[in-house]
Amino acid sequence: MPLLTSGHRFVVDKLAAEITKVVFGFDGSVATSEDGGAGRPAMTVTPTVRIIDDNTISVEAKLTTIDAFSLPLREVCIRSDTTPLFRYTYDAVNKTSDTELYFSTIIEVN
């Protein structure tokens, strides 16, 4: 049975309302649907969350020049106040006080 457009929008609205944190971390292990979120958190920021249309959410977060780490960043976790929702891993990024880091992703609800 197909989900109606109004149902998609309902799910998108609920998911967007739940996204309250983006956690940058040091753990570069492969992200799976079974892991528990950020393995080695470095910093948590409040993201900008926008609903683009009935199926799409935009999530953006930023680390400023104030934020610097001695270890490279390798993961980002999108979460609610209580639950990890999405986790991505990427090639190591050295974040120093000379750089800013922008994270931006699109989430499609199908």
Backbone torsions as a table, in degrees:
resi	resn	phi	psi	omega
1	MET	NA	126.0	-178.9
2	PRO	-75.2	145.9	174.8
3	LEU	-79.3	130.5	-179.4
4	LEU	-71.5	159.3	179.6
5	THR	-54.9	-41.5	179.2
6	SER	-65.1	-31.1	175.9
7	GLY	-68.8	-41.4	175.9
8	HIS	-59.2	-46.0	-178.2
9	ARG	-63.6	-37.7	177.2
10	PHE	-60.1	-46.9	179.9
11	VAL	-64.9	-43.7	178.6
12	VAL	-60.7	-45.6	179.2
13	ASP	-60.1	-45.3	-179.4
14	LYS	-64.7	-45.5	-179.5
15	LEU	-63.9	-45.6	-180.0
16	ALA	-60.6	-38.4	179.3
17	ALA	-67.9	-28.0	-179.3
18	GLU	-79.3	-24.2	-176.9
19	ILE	-76.2	107.5	-176.3
20	THR	-123.6	-11.8	-175.6
21	LYS	-143.3	146.4	167.1
22	VAL	-122.9	124.0	-178.0
23	VAL	-109.3	119.4	172.8
24	PHE	-90.3	141.0	-176.4
25	GLY	-144.8	175.1	-175.9
26	PHE	-97.5	-13.6	-174.1
27	ASP	-78.1	122.4	-179.4
28	GLY	-104.1	13.8	179.1
29	SER	-65.4	154.5	-175.9
30	VAL	-58.8	131.7	177.7
31	ALA	-77.9	132.2	176.8
32	THR	-132.3	167.5	178.0
33	SER	-70.7	-10.8	-177.2
34	GLU	-100.4	-7.0	-177.2
35	ASP	-79.0	169.9	-171.9
36	GLY	-98.2	15.9	-179.1
37	GLY	104.7	-153.9	-176.3
38	ALA	-61.4	120.9	-177.0
39	GLY	-76.2	-41.7	179.5
40	ARG	-135.3	81.8	-175.3
41	PRO	-60.9	140.4	175.3
42	ALA	-107.4	-45.4	-177.4
43	MET	-159.5	143.2	177.4
44	THR	-112.4	132.0	178.1
45	VAL	-127.2	158.2	175.8
46	THR	-88.7	121.7	-176.1
47	PRO	-84.9	165.6	166.9
48	THR	-95.1	120.5	-178.0
49	VAL	-116.5	126.3	179.7
50	ARG	-130.2	139.5	172.6
51	ILE	-89.2	122.3	-177.5
52	ILE	-88.5	-45.7	177.1
53	ASP	-156.5	-167.7	-175.5
54	ASP	-64.2	-12.5	-177.3
55	ASN	-124.7	-2.5	-165.3
56	THR	-133.7	135.1	176.9
57	ILE	-122.4	138.4	173.7
58	SER	-106.5	135.0	177.2
59	VAL	-128.4	126.8	179.6
60	GLU	-132.3	142.5	177.4
61	ALA	-145.3	156.6	-174.2
62	LYS	-139.9	137.4	167.1
63	LEU	-106.5	128.7	-175.3
64	THR	-92.3	-177.0	178.2
65	THR	-68.5	-15.7	176.4
66	ILE	-69.6	-29.3	-175.7
67	ASP	-89.5	122.2	178.1
68	ALA	-142.4	146.4	-176.6
69	PHE	-135.2	146.8	178.8
70	SER	-81.0	-21.5	176.4
71	LEU	-104.6	151.9	177.6
72	PRO	-72.9	146.9	175.2
73	LEU	-81.7	142.4	-177.2
74	ARG	-139.3	-3.2	-176.8
75	GLU	-148.9	157.6	172.0
76	VAL	-141.2	138.0	-178.8
77	CYS	-126.1	127.4	175.1
78	ILE	-96.9	129.9	-174.2
79	ARG	-147.3	166.0	169.6
80	SER	-91.1	-173.0	177.7
81	ASP	-62.8	-28.3	-173.8
82	THR	-122.6	-14.4	-169.8
83	THR	-133.7	128.9	170.3
84	PRO	-68.8	134.3	-176.8
85	LEU	-110.7	-44.1	-178.5
86	PHE	-140.9	145.7	175.3
87	ARG	-139.2	133.8	178.7
88	TYR	-125.2	142.4	171.4
89	THR	-117.7	154.2	-176.2
90	TYR	-150.6	169.8	176.7
91	ASP	-59.4	148.2	-176.3
92	ALA	-55.4	135.6	177.6
93	VAL	-124.7	122.0	175.6
94	ASN	-83.0	118.6	-179.2
95	LYS	-106.4	111.0	-180.0
96	THR	-113.9	177.1	177.7
97	SER	-73.9	-3.4	177.1
98	ASP	-90.4	-6.6	-173.8
99	THR	-130.7	157.4	168.5
100	GLU	-111.1	154.9	177.7
101	LEU	-128.7	122.3	177.9
102	TYR	-107.7	131.6	173.1
103	PHE	-113.4	131.2	179.6
104	SER	-144.0	132.1	177.7
105	THR	-144.6	157.3	174.7
106	ILE	-113.0	131.1	176.7
107	ILE	-111.9	121.8	177.0
108	GLU	-103.6	130.6	176.9
109	VAL	-102.7	112.6	-178.8
110	ASN	-109.7	NA	NA
